[in-house]
Amino acid sequence: MIITTTNSVEGKRILEYYGIVFGEVVSGVNFVRDFAASITDFFGGRSNSYEDELINAREAALREMAGRAESLGANAVVGVDLDYEVLGSSNGMLMVTASGTAVYVE
């Protein structure tokens, strides 16, 4: 599966458009990660626990989007966009959305 942020795949021709596909992941941040991040925030530096959660959520959203495209018969997703949002009453949830156009290229 080819996944690209561009609207075409260099050296390939788009033969079929299947429509827009999405992959959404909502991930909760637990108490331990929150506590570790607050210590990092106090002393400065990067929060590895939050970064790992963000990486995992992004990769899962891209996998989900690619799977949905593949189920339509696509072999590529073009024009991919990633969006991040914080949700929940205490901002304890992270939502990552991957979207793009499922296509068949040759």
N, C-alpha and C positions, 0 to 999 in steps of 0.2 A: 504494500500500500504506500503510495507516494502522498505525502502531506506537505503542503507548501503554503506560504502566506501570499505568494504571487497569484495572479489570475490565470496563469498558464504554466505549463511544464515545458521548460526549454528542451527543444529537440523532439517534442511529442505534439501530436495533434489531438484535440478533444473531439471525440466522435459522438459522445452521448452525455447529456446532462440529466441527472436524477433528482436534483433539487437540493435544498438546504438540509444539512444534517447537524445535529447537536450532540454534545457529550456534557453532562452536568454532574458535578460532584459537590456534595455538601458534607463538610468534615467538621466535627466538633473538636475543640481544643480542650484537653482535659486539665485537671487541677495541677498535675505534676509539671506539665509543659508551661502552664501559666506561671507557676511559682518559679521555675527555672528562667523563664523569660523576664520576670520582674527583677530577678537578681542581676541578669545581664543588663537590663535597662538601668539599674541603679549604678553599676560599676562601669558600664559602657561595653561596647563590643557587639558582636553578632550573636543572634539567637539561633543556634544550630537546631534546636527542637522545632521552632517555628519554620525555619527554612526547610527542614526535612519534610514537615507536614505539607508545606506549599508545593514542594517538588513532587511528592507522592500524589497530591490532589491534581496537579497539572497533568502528570503522566496518565493518571486514571481517566481524566476527562478526554484526553487525546485518544486513548485506547477505545473508550466508549464511542466517540465520534467515528473513528475508523471502522469499528465493528458495525455500526449502523449503516455506514456507506457501503461496506462490503456486502451486507445483507440485501442491498438494493441492486447489486451487480457492478458497483463502481470499483475501480482499481486505483483511484486517486481522489484526494480532496484538495480543492484549490481555494484561494482567498480565505485562508484560515485566520480566525481572530480569537484571541484568548481574553476573557474578562474575569476579573477578580472582584469579589464583594464580601463584606463582613456583615453577618446577619445575627439575629437574636437579641434579646433584651439586654444582655450584658456583652454584646459583640463577641460571643464565644464560638461562633460558627463561621466557617470560611466556605464560600461558594466559588467554584471555578467552573466557567463555561467555555467550551471550545465549540466553535461553529465554522462552517465552511460549505462549499458547494461540492456535492458528490458528482464525479464525472468518470467517464471511461476514456482513457487515452491510449493512443497507439503510436 
